[in-house]
Amino acid sequence: MKRLLDCRASDFRQMMGNELKQSIKAAEGRTLIAEIICEGMALYPDVTNAEMAAAFGADLLLLNFFDVFHPQITGLGPTEDGDIIGQLKRYTGRPIGLNLEPVDPNASQVEQLIELPVGRLATEETFQKAKELGFDFVCLTGNPKTGVTNSQITQAIAKAREIMGEDMLIIAGKMHGAGVEGEAGEEIVSEKEIQNFVEAGADVILLPAPGTIPGITVESCKKLVNLVRKAGALSLLAIGTSQEGADEATVRQIALFSKMAGADLYHIGDAGISGIALPENIMQYSIVLRGKRHTYIRMAASVNR
């Protein structure tokens, strides 16, 4: 198995979930996942936000606001036989993932919540449809003001594993409170809940990066990352607080702190500008994680390799 640093488009096309997981592990904390919003106006309408993120160094691409029953990616253009995800993979040469949201109707609200379309909810039907569409991985988490809870995430992990099988890579966790009382800041997740996520079948546990939500320091984050590793899963540290649109120095600092905390892969969110992190921040994050050598190779490698 190649470490993800050395993988090209032809390698990604042959990978299943377990192989992708092992490839990430072998890269030793040098994997970057960029989240992008695929509906609405793209940063530059001539290309998709996914292509832009890939061009600036992202290894994996995570689609947000994607409705599996009404699939749409701005800037993609005509597709072959309606294969929208297959077309995006051909254009970017990257594994493509999907956000689905385990909304809890009984969540204790800290703010007014919004109602999501059924095609974005974490349900049996959306898991099946996501599998049919050809996604490489799924991320079970919550956008702001959605009412996603840790208990619902646990249930969704088990259902996703049952429906999508062992070959699907499952990421799960929260990068901010998602509008839920008692699941924000230092209380965003407990050690028991992390254990529940892993036992339910999650391959990767998503946690907020140090400095992104109140009280999450390098030390507290490292403690959770170590717990995830001992439980047998990989860890992902996320920027989900619009700091993907901060100045480059801030992004570099978060990246270095996250590396110190010891995670296996790192996430940069979609709220920088027009559904994507500032492209230069994607590149800066990558350079901190693995230097200019691997960053420039990822940016330059052809999708035909």
C-alpha positions in Angstrom: 0.0 0.0 0.0 1.3 3.4 -1.0 1.4 6.2 1.5 -1.1 8.9 0.5 1.7 11.3 -0.2 2.8 9.2 -3.1 -0.7 8.4 -4.5 -1.8 9.8 -7.9 -5.2 9.7 -9.6 -4.7 6.2 -10.9 -4.0 5.0 -7.4 -7.1 6.7 -5.9 -9.3 5.1 -8.6 -8.4 1.6 -7.3 -8.8 2.3 -3.6 -11.6 1.1 -1.4 -12.3 2.5 2.1 -9.9 0.2 4.0 -7.1 0.9 1.5 -7.6 4.7 1.7 -7.5 4.4 5.5 -4.2 2.5 5.5 -2.8 5.0 2.9 -3.7 7.9 5.2 -2.1 6.1 8.2 1.1 5.5 6.2 1.4 9.2 5.4 2.1 9.9 9.1 0.0 13.1 9.6 0.5 14.6 6.2 -3.0 14.3 4.6 -5.2 17.4 3.9 -8.9 17.3 3.3 -10.7 20.4 1.9 -14.4 20.9 2.4 -16.2 22.7 -0.3 -19.8 23.9 -0.9 -20.9 22.6 -4.3 -24.2 24.5 -4.8 -24.5 28.2 -5.4 -21.9 30.3 -7.1 -18.4 28.9 -7.3 -15.4 31.1 -6.4 -14.7 31.3 -10.2 -17.6 29.9 -12.2 -15.4 28.5 -15.0 -14.3 25.7 -12.6 -15.8 23.9 -9.6 -14.7 24.7 -6.1 -13.5 21.1 -5.9 -11.1 21.6 -8.8 -9.8 24.8 -7.2 -9.2 23.1 -3.8 -7.4 20.2 -5.6 -5.2 22.6 -7.6 -4.0 24.3 -4.3 -2.9 21.1 -2.7 -5.9 19.2 -1.1 -5.6 15.4 -1.1 -9.3 14.6 -0.4 -12.4 16.6 -1.2 -15.5 16.8 1.0 -18.7 18.0 -0.5 -21.0 20.1 1.7 -24.6 21.2 1.0 -24.9 18.3 -1.5 -28.4 16.9 -1.8 -28.1 13.2 -2.9 -31.7 13.3 -4.4 -31.0 16.5 -6.3 -27.3 16.4 -7.1 -25.8 19.6 -8.4 -22.2 20.9 -8.6 -21.8 24.4 -9.9 -19.3 24.7 -12.7 -19.2 21.0 -13.5 -20.9 21.2 -16.9 -22.3 18.2 -18.8 -21.7 14.8 -17.3 -21.3 11.4 -18.9 -24.5 9.4 -18.3 -25.4 11.7 -15.4 -22.4 10.3 -13.4 -21.8 13.6 -11.5 -19.4 12.2 -8.9 -17.5 10.1 -11.4 -17.1 13.3 -13.5 -15.8 15.2 -10.6 -13.3 12.5 -9.8 -12.1 12.6 -13.4 -11.7 16.3 -13.2 -9.9 16.4 -9.9 -8.1 13.1 -9.6 -9.0 13.0 -5.9 -11.2 10.8 -3.6 -14.6 12.5 -3.1 -16.5 12.5 0.2 -20.0 13.6 1.3 -21.3 15.3 4.4 -24.5 13.9 5.8 -26.0 15.2 9.0 -27.4 13.2 11.9 -29.9 15.7 13.1 -31.5 15.1 16.5 -35.2 16.2 16.6 -34.9 16.2 20.4 -31.7 18.3 20.6 -31.5 20.9 23.4 -31.2 24.1 21.3 -28.8 26.9 22.2 -30.0 28.9 19.1 -32.7 28.8 16.5 -32.2 25.7 14.3 -32.7 25.4 10.6 -34.5 22.6 8.7 -32.4 20.6 6.2 -33.6 19.0 3.0 -34.0 15.2 3.3 -31.1 14.6 0.8 -28.6 16.0 3.3 -29.8 14.0 6.4 -28.0 10.9 7.6 -30.7 8.3 6.9 -30.9 4.8 5.4 -32.1 6.3 2.1 -29.3 8.8 1.8 -26.6 6.3 2.8 -27.9 4.0 0.0 -28.0 6.8 -2.5 -24.5 8.1 -1.6 -23.2 4.6 -2.2 -24.9 4.4 -5.6 -23.5 7.8 -6.5 -20.0 6.5 -6.0 -18.6 8.5 -3.1 -15.3 7.3 -1.6 -16.1 8.3 2.0 -18.8 9.8 4.1 -18.5 12.3 6.9 -21.2 12.3 9.6 -21.1 15.8 11.2 -23.2 18.9 11.6 -23.3 22.3 10.0 -24.1 25.3 12.2 -27.6 25.5 13.6 -28.6 22.0 12.5 -29.1 20.2 15.9 -26.7 17.4 15.3 -25.8 15.5 18.5 -23.2 13.0 19.5 -25.8 10.4 20.3 -27.3 10.7 16.8 -23.9 10.5 15.3 -23.3 7.2 17.0 -26.6 5.8 15.7 -25.8 7.1 12.2 -22.3 5.5 12.2 -23.8 2.1 12.9 -26.5 2.5 10.2 -24.0 3.8 7.6 -21.7 0.8 8.3 -24.6 -1.6 7.9 -25.8 -0.1 4.6 -22.6 1.0 3.0 -20.5 -2.0 4.0 -16.9 -2.4 5.2 -15.5 -0.8 2.0 -16.8 2.7 2.8 -14.5 5.0 4.8 -16.6 6.6 7.6 -15.6 9.9 9.3 -17.6 11.1 12.3 -17.6 13.8 14.9 -18.3 17.5 15.5 -16.1 20.5 14.7 -18.4 22.9 16.6 -21.6 22.8 18.6 -24.0 22.7 15.7 -26.5 24.7 17.8 -26.7 22.1 20.6 -26.7 23.0 24.3 -23.9 21.2 26.2 -22.0 20.0 23.2 -19.7 23.0 22.5 -16.3 24.3 23.6 -14.6 21.9 26.0 -17.8 19.9 26.3 -18.0 19.2 22.5 -17.3 15.4 23.0 -16.6 13.1 25.9 -14.1 10.2 26.0 -17.1 7.8 26.3 -18.7 9.3 23.2 -15.4 8.9 21.2 -15.3 5.2 22.3 -18.9 4.9 21.2 -18.1 6.3 17.7 -15.3 3.8 17.2 -17.3 0.8 18.5 -20.2 1.8 16.1 -17.8 1.5 13.2 -16.2 4.9 12.5 -12.8 4.7 10.8 -11.9 8.4 11.5 -12.9 10.5 14.4 -13.4 14.2 13.7 -12.4 16.7 16.4 -12.0 20.5 16.4 -8.4 21.7 15.8 -6.6 23.6 18.6 -7.5 27.2 18.6 -10.8 26.8 16.6 -13.3 26.6 19.4 -13.0 28.0 23.0 -11.0 25.9 25.4 -9.5 23.4 22.8 -5.7 23.7 23.3 -2.9 21.6 22.0 -2.8 19.6 25.2 -6.5 18.9 25.5 -6.7 18.0 21.8 -3.7 15.7 22.0 -5.4 13.9 24.9 -8.4 13.1 22.7 -6.2 12.2 19.7 -4.3 9.7 21.8 -7.6 8.2 23.0 -8.8 7.8 19.4 -5.5 6.1 18.5 -5.8 3.7 21.4 -9.3 2.8 20.4 -8.1 1.8 16.9 -9.3 4.7 14.7 -7.6 7.6 12.9 -8.1 11.2 14.0 -9.0 14.2 11.9 -8.6 17.8 13.3 -10.9 20.3 11.6 -11.2 24.0 11.0 -15.0 24.5 11.0 -15.2 28.0 12.4 -14.7 30.2 9.4 -11.0 30.6 10.2 -10.3 29.1 6.8 -10.9 32.7 5.8 -8.4 34.2 8.3 -5.0 35.5 7.5 -2.3 33.0 6.4 -0.4 33.4 9.7 -3.4 32.2 11.7 -3.9 29.2 9.4 -0.2 28.3 9.6 -0.5 28.5 13.4 -3.5 26.2 13.6 -1.9 23.8 11.2 1.3 23.6 13.3 -0.7 23.2 16.6 -2.7 20.5 14.9 0.4 18.7 13.8 1.7 18.9 17.4 -1.5 17.3 18.6 -0.7 14.3 16.5 -3.6 13.7 14.2 -3.6 11.5 11.1 -5.3 14.0 8.8 -6.4 17.6 8.7 -9.4 19.5 7.5 -9.9 23.0 6.2 -13.5 24.2 5.9 -15.6 25.9 3.2 -16.5 29.3 4.7 -13.5 31.3 3.6 -15.1 32.8 0.5 -17.9 31.6 -1.8 -18.0 28.0 -0.6 -14.3 27.3 -0.3 -11.3 28.2 2.0 -9.1 30.9 0.7 -7.1 28.9 -1.9 -3.8 30.3 -0.6 -4.8 29.1 2.9 -5.2 25.6 1.5 -1.7 25.8 0.1 -0.3 27.3 3.3 -1.9 24.5 5.4 -0.4 21.9 3.1 3.1 23.5 3.3 3.0 23.4 7.1 2.0 19.8 7.1 4.5 18.5 4.6 6.6 21.2 3.1 6.8 22.7 -0.4 8.1 19.5 -2.0 5.0 17.4 -1.4 2.6 20.4 -1.7 3.9 21.4 -5.1 3.9 17.8 -6.4 0.3 17.4 -5.3 -0.6 20.7 -7.0 1.2 19.9 -10.2 0.5 16.2 -10.8 -1.7 15.5 -13.8 -5.0 13.7 -13.3 -3.8 11.4 -16.1 -1.0 10.0 -13.9 
